[in-house]
Each structure stands twice: as C-alpha cells, then as structure tokens.
Amino acid sequence: MFKWFIRCLLVIGILVLAVIVYHYFVNINAYTNLPENGRPVLELPIDKNGKVPDQIMPMGETINHEARQGGHPGIDFQWHDGDGVKIYSSIDSEVIGIFTDDNGRYDLATKNGGWGVDYTELESVNPQLKIGSKLKVGDWVGIPNHPKDSEGFPKYRMIHWQFGYSDYIIPSKVQKRLCPLTYFSPSDRILLEKIWTDTDWPEMKTNAPEICSNYFKGRDE
C-alpha cells in the first residue's frame, strides 16, 4: 500500500513537472510579435488624441519612494480631470493575471515573450478581458482610479504603469522593472518627455530630475 502511494506521488509529480516545462517552453515565446532584434516597441497607454496626463511620477527615488527600496518602480500617469479617460494596451500581448488589492483596485499583468507590461491601480478592467485574452496595441484595458487620499480633487485619476522582464513560469507581474524610454516609439517618447517637462512638481523633480532617475537611470537591459 505504501509503495503504491509513493508511486502515485511520483506519477503526479512527473505530470506536474511536464505541465510546467510545457508551459515554459511553449508560452515563454508565445505571442512574440516582436521586431527582429527582439526588443518590443512600446506605445503610451493613453489616448494621445484625447486627454493627455497633466503630470507623471517618474521612476527612481522620489519624495514618496526611498532609494533603499530602489525608488518608484514605474511611471504614474496622472490627470487633474480624468473623467472619461481610458487606459490602452502599450504592446501586443496576452493577459496573464488580473489581481485586486486591499483597496479594491485592479492590476492587469500582460506578457509578450519574456517581456511584461503591467497596468496597476486601475479602478476597473475591461470586462471582456480574462486570463489568456490577446491584446493588440491600443486595445482598451481599463479605467484609471481615483485614490482615496485625493478626496479634495474629485476628478483626479491615475494609474501606475510598469515595464520589464516577465519570464517566470508561474504568471505574475513584471519581475525586473526597466526604464522604458528607449523602448517607446520615437513619437511617444517625445510626448512622454513633454509631459514630464510640463509636470509642475518642483519638489518631485529635486529628487528625481529625469523620467528614469537614480537606480533606474539608464537601466534598460
């Protein structure tokens, strides 16, 4: 009886390992609609012909994020009047995770090969999306949230967006965040830099003078 039990465990273990290996080798390169150099070309997750963010919180050490933690690990897109604003896919990808936090906000994790883009702190996610859904650049993914600590600004909206390597077997959000500047299309990089130039946040820019500062400056590989 004991030997039979051990054999069953071994068979189950082998089957689980086979599924994991299959998932890794089949899906690690799934949906890789990438240029020959293997680097994705990113688009801003916003409607560039609609309401452009009024400001961004950059990557790196900021007044709200300590250097010992690596600083702020993504870019926050923020609107003073975010009524009607939607968030759109930055890259052709597959939805690998939809998570909720303690505040009821949503995080959407997407992946293309070994690359990942996360749209986090969303108020809601496109109800048509589920695990395995395929996204094309510009597809609607969700609605930015109104943080609880901004009650004096009823129309304020924001999301946290991050990009980097996503190569774990078990689906999760981006594991190694990267500075996205060199990955954006030329026109979108220009627009992002303009938004940062127009960001009126002197105390923020004192600590983080660039879109990717401190720990994340030049960290694009």
Long-range contacts (C-beta under 8 A, 24 or more apart in sequence): 20-169, 23-169, 24-169, 28-113, 28-114, 28-167, 29-113, 29-114, 30-94, 30-113, 31-92, 31-93, 31-94, 31-111, 31-112, 31-113, 31-134, 32-112, 32-113, 33-92, 33-112, 34-112, 34-113, 34-115, 38-113, 39-183, 40-91, 40-112, 40-115, 40-183, 41-91, 41-183, 41-184, 41-185, 42-90, 42-91, 42-117, 42-163, 42-180, 42-183, 42-184, 42-185, 42-188, 43-88, 43-89, 43-90, 43-91, 43-137, 43-138, 43-184, 43-185, 43-188, 44-90, 44-184, 44-188, 44-191, 44-192, 45-77, 45-87, 45-88, 45-89, 45-90, 45-119, 45-141, 45-159, 45-161, 46-77, 46-85, 46-87, 46-88, 47-85, 47-86, 47-88, 48-188, 48-191, 50-84, 50-85, 51-79, 51-81, 51-82, 51-84, 51-85, 52-191, 52-195, 53-77, 53-78, 53-79, 53-195, 54-78, 54-79, 54-80, 54-198, 54-199, 55-195, 55-198, 55-199, 55-200, 55-201, 56-192, 56-195, 56-196, 56-199, 56-211, 57-204, 58-196, 58-204, 58-208, 58-210, 58-211, 58-212, 58-213, 59-177, 59-179, 59-208, 59-211, 59-212, 59-213, 59-216, 60-207, 60-208, 60-210, 60-212, 60-213, 60-214, 60-215, 60-216, 60-217, 61-207, 61-208, 61-213, 61-214, 61-215, 62-204, 62-207, 62-208, 63-203, 63-204, 63-206, 63-207, 67-214, 67-215, 70-215, 70-216, 71-208, 71-213, 71-214, 71-215, 71-216, 72-208, 73-162, 73-177, 73-216, 74-118, 74-120, 74-160, 74-161, 74-162, 74-163, 74-177, 75-160, 75-161, 75-162, 75-180, 75-211, 76-158, 76-159, 76-160, 76-161, 77-144, 77-158, 77-159, 77-161, 78-156, 78-157, 78-158, 79-144, 79-155, 79-156, 79-157, 79-158, 80-153, 80-155, 80-156, 81-155, 81-156, 82-144, 82-146, 82-155, 82-156, 82-157, 82-158, 83-155, 83-157, 85-143, 85-144, 85-157, 86-140, 86-142, 86-143, 87-119, 87-122, 87-140, 87-141, 87-142, 87-143, 87-144, 87-159, 88-137, 88-138, 88-139, 88-140, 88-141, 89-117, 89-135, 89-136, 89-137, 89-138, 89-139, 89-140, 89-141, 90-117, 90-137, 90-161, 90-163, 91-115, 91-117, 91-135, 91-137, 92-134, 92-135, 92-136, 92-137, 93-117, 93-134, 93-135, 94-132, 94-133, 94-134, 94-135, 95-129, 95-130, 95-131, 95-132, 95-133, 95-134, 95-135, 96-131, 96-166, 96-171, 96-172, 97-131, 97-171, 97-172, 97-173, 98-125, 98-129, 98-130, 98-131, 99-173, 103-148, 105-145, 106-142, 107-173, 108-141, 108-142, 109-166, 109-171, 109-172, 109-173, 109-174, 110-135, 110-141, 111-166, 111-171, 114-165, 114-166, 114-167, 115-163, 115-164, 115-165, 115-166, 116-163, 116-164, 116-165, 116-166, 116-173, 116-174, 116-175, 117-161, 117-162, 117-163, 117-174, 118-160, 118-161, 118-162, 118-163, 118-173, 118-174, 119-159, 119-161, 120-159, 120-160, 120-161, 120-162, 120-173, 121-145, 121-147, 121-158, 121-159, 121-160, 122-159, 123-157, 131-171, 177-216, 178-216, 178-219, 178-220, 178-221, 179-211, 179-212, 179-216, 179-217, 179-218, 179-219, 179-220, 180-220, 181-211, 181-212, 181-220, 182-220, 183-220
